[in-house]
Amino acid sequence: MASFLEVYDCRTRQSDVLYETEDMIEAPNWSPDGRFLVFNGDGLLYRLDVAEDAEPRRIDTGFAVNCNNDHGISPDGTRLAISDKTEAGVSCIYTLPIEGGTPRRVTEEVPSWWHGWSPDGERLAYTAKRGEAFDIYTIGVEGGAETRLTDGRGHNDGPDYTPDGEWIWFNSSRSGTAQLWRIRTDGSGLEQMTDDERVNWFPHPAPDGRTVLYLSYGRGVEGHPRDHDVELRLMDIDGGNRRTEVELFGGQGSINVPCWAPDAGAFAYIRYSRDSASEKGG
């Protein structure tokens, strides 16, 4: 198989391959200063400087060597949030310095999967399974009591903040198949933002607050599997003007976490080669 870390320029509507590897990598984040990307692979995190012929460098995550694809960078660029199962046996959220170091546990309750950082840097948004329900929660960046925002209806996942800090976007199957929703950070104002025949996941509001990027599967797909023909779509922040920007072979791992360039002029994603599916018998 091969993985391609690509950058899509929203102005030219063209993609460039920034890094290619025969290993499976996932979920690129863009640093707030635009200088580097962070992605995961084989349970570890890597930093790739946005420069010609750059090679990734492993980030020291201490004991956390089973990181999944739910990670991100603080708004001030000083910290990483990661989701790792080494200590708890299931996904748990930690923070650590951006340059690497010893992870500090945030969520006492597990499993928890990080997805968003509030613009003021004070809170984290995440998906958590409590009992049989997958819901959206927030918590202070230093830990403490978690706040549940959704009500257990459907599978709720992929929360990400708007740049003004007023809304959290997420996907939910409460209406049948996965569609995009938003909710105010105090749990009020729940609103459905897409209602179509496609299966829509992982909404990411742009840093300029004008558009939302999301991953879209074809009709009938369950969950968010990898190795599918998918689309990366944009829509206006009010839910209108939906359009396909990129068609690719991907899915799980392509844009699980915030991936916008800080100027909102580009976004990063992972595309996979089709032989990855045949190698796994898919």
N, C-alpha and C positions, 0 to 999 in steps of 0.2 A: 504494500500500500504506500501511498505518498500523501503528505499533507502540505497544503499551500497556504501560507499566511499572506493574504492579499489586502490591499488598500483601495477602496473605491472613492474616486474623486467626484463629489456631487455636482461640481461645475461642468466638468468635461464628460461625465457619465462613463468614465473608463476606469478599469481596474488594473493595478500593477502588482506583480508578485514580489513581495518583500523578502520572503524566506521560504525555502522548500526543503523538506526532509522526508526520508523514508520512514520515520517514526510517526506515531499518532500524536499530534498536539491539538490543543483546544483553547477556545475562549480568550481571545486577546483583549486586554485593557490598554487604553492609551493614557500615558502620564499627563497630568494637568499642564505641564510645560511643553508637551508635544515632542519631547526628545526621545522617548523610548516606549516600547510596548512590553507588557507582561503576559505570558501565557503559561499553561501547564502541560506537562507530558510525563507519563509514567510515574505519577504521584508527586512530582516535583514542580517547582516554579522556575521560570527562566525570564531573563530580561534581554530584550533585543533593541539595541540602539538604532534609531531611524537614520541610518547612514549607509552608503554604498558598500557592499561586501562585508557588512557587519555580521558577526557570529553571535549566537545567544550565549549568555553567561548564566550559570545556575545561581539562584538566590538561596542563601542559607536560611532554611526554615527550621533549623534545630531538629527536635524529635519528630516534627510533622513531616513524614515522608510518604503519606497516603492522601495527598491533597487531591480533591476533585476539581471540576471546572467552575466552581463558584468562588471567585476571588475578585478583589478590586482594590483600587488605590484611593486614599483619602483625598478630599478636595484640596488640601494644602500640600499634597505630594509627599508627606513625611511617613505615612504608614500604609501597610497592607492589611486587608482583611482576607482571611483564608478559611476554607472549610476542609477539615481533615478528620480522619477516623482512627488515627494511630492510637490515641489515648483512650477514647471513649468507645471504640468499636463500631460506632456509627458517626455520621457527619456531625461535627461540632465546630463552632465559629471561634476563631482566634484573631488577634491582631499582633503585628510585629513591625519593627522599623523597616522602612522601605529598602534599606541597604541589606537587610537580613538580620537575624538574631533569634532570640528565644521567644516563641509564641506565648501570648498571654490569653488565657481562656476568657471568653465573653459570655457564652450561653451555658448555663448550668443544665438546662433542659435540652435533651437531644431526642431524635435527630433534628438538626438545624442546618439550613443551607443559606449562606449569605447571598444577597443579590444587589443591594443598593446602599449608598452612603448619603446621608442628608447633606444638602449644600453647605450647612454651617458646621459640618464635621462632628455633630453631637450625637447622632443616632444612626443605627444600622437597620435596614429593612431586610427581612429574610422569610424564607419558606420553612415551616416546621410541621412535623407530624406529631400530633398529640392525640393519643388514642388511635382512632382510624381516620382522623380528619387531617387533611393538608390545608393549612391556612396561612395567611399573611400576618406577620408580627413585626414589631419594632422593639428596639432595646437601646439603652444608653451605651455609648461606645466603651465605657468602662465596666459594663455589665449591670447587674441588678435585676429588677422585675421586668418581665417582658409584657408588652402590650399587644393583645390580639385585635386585629382590625376586621377580619372576615368571620363569617358565622358558621363555617362547617359545611356549607352547601357546595357541592362539586369539589374538584381538585383545583386549588388556588396556588399559583406559582409565579416566579419571575418578577418580584416587585422592584421597581426603579423609580426614583424621585424625579419630579420636574425641577428645573433649575431654580424656580422661585421657592421651592420647598413646601408648596401648598398641597400638592397631589402626589399620590403614589399610583403608578400604573402597574397592572399585573394581568396575567391571563387566568381565566377560570372556565371550567366546564359546567358551571351551574345552570347555563341555559341549554345544555345538551352536549355540544362539542366545544372545544377550547376556543374562546373568543377573548378579545381584549376589553378590559375594564379599567376604571380609575376610581380612587376613593380618597377623600381628604385624610390628612395625616392624623386627625382625631377620630377617624372611623366613620364620619358622616359623609353624605353626598355620593353614595355609591352610584356609578353610572356606567352602562354598557357602551363601548365605543366602536365595536365592530359587530356585525351580524350578517355573515355571509356563509357560503357553502364550504369555505376553506377552513383549515384548522390552524389557528393563529397563536403564536407563543412569543414570549420574551420581548415585550415592548421596551424600547429605550428612548426616552425623550432626548432631543438634541440639546446641546448646551445653550443654544440661543433661544430655546423655548418655542420654536416655530413648528417643528415636525417631530414625528415619532417613527423610529425604525423598528421593524419587527420581522420575525421568522414565520413564514407561511407554508404549511403543507397542503397537499391536495385533499380533496374530500375523502372522508372515511378513515384517515390515519388516526391511530390511537396513540396517546402519549406524545413524546418528542424523540422518536428514534433517530439514530444516525443512518447513513447510507440510503438517503432518499433524494429524489428530485424535489428541490424546495425553491422558494423565492425569498429574497430579501426585499421587503416592501417599505415604502415611506407613505405616511399620511400626514395631513395637517393636524395640529394639536387639537383642533375641534372635532377630529374624526373624519373630515372630508378629504376629497382629492387623493384617494388611495391609488398608488401606482407601483408597479414592479420596477425595481432598479437593477437587481442581479438575479439571474437564474443559475443554480449551481447544484452539484451533488454534495449533499451535506446533511444538516439537521442538528442532532445532538453534537455539541462542541463548536458549532459555527459562530453563534453570537449569544451564548448563554448569559453573558454579563455585559455591563456598560462598555461600549467599544467605539464611541465617538472621538474624533480628534477635538481638541479644546476649542477650535474656531468654528466647529460645526460644518466644516467644509468637506469632511471625509469621514469614513468609518472603516474599521478593520474587521476582518472575518476570516474564518478557516474554510477552505474548500478541500474535499478529499477526492482521491482518484477512485474510479469505479472498481478497480480490482480489489479494493479493501473489502467490498461486499462479497465477492466470490471467494476470497481467502477465508472468510468466516462462514462460508456456506449460506450466505444471505442471497 
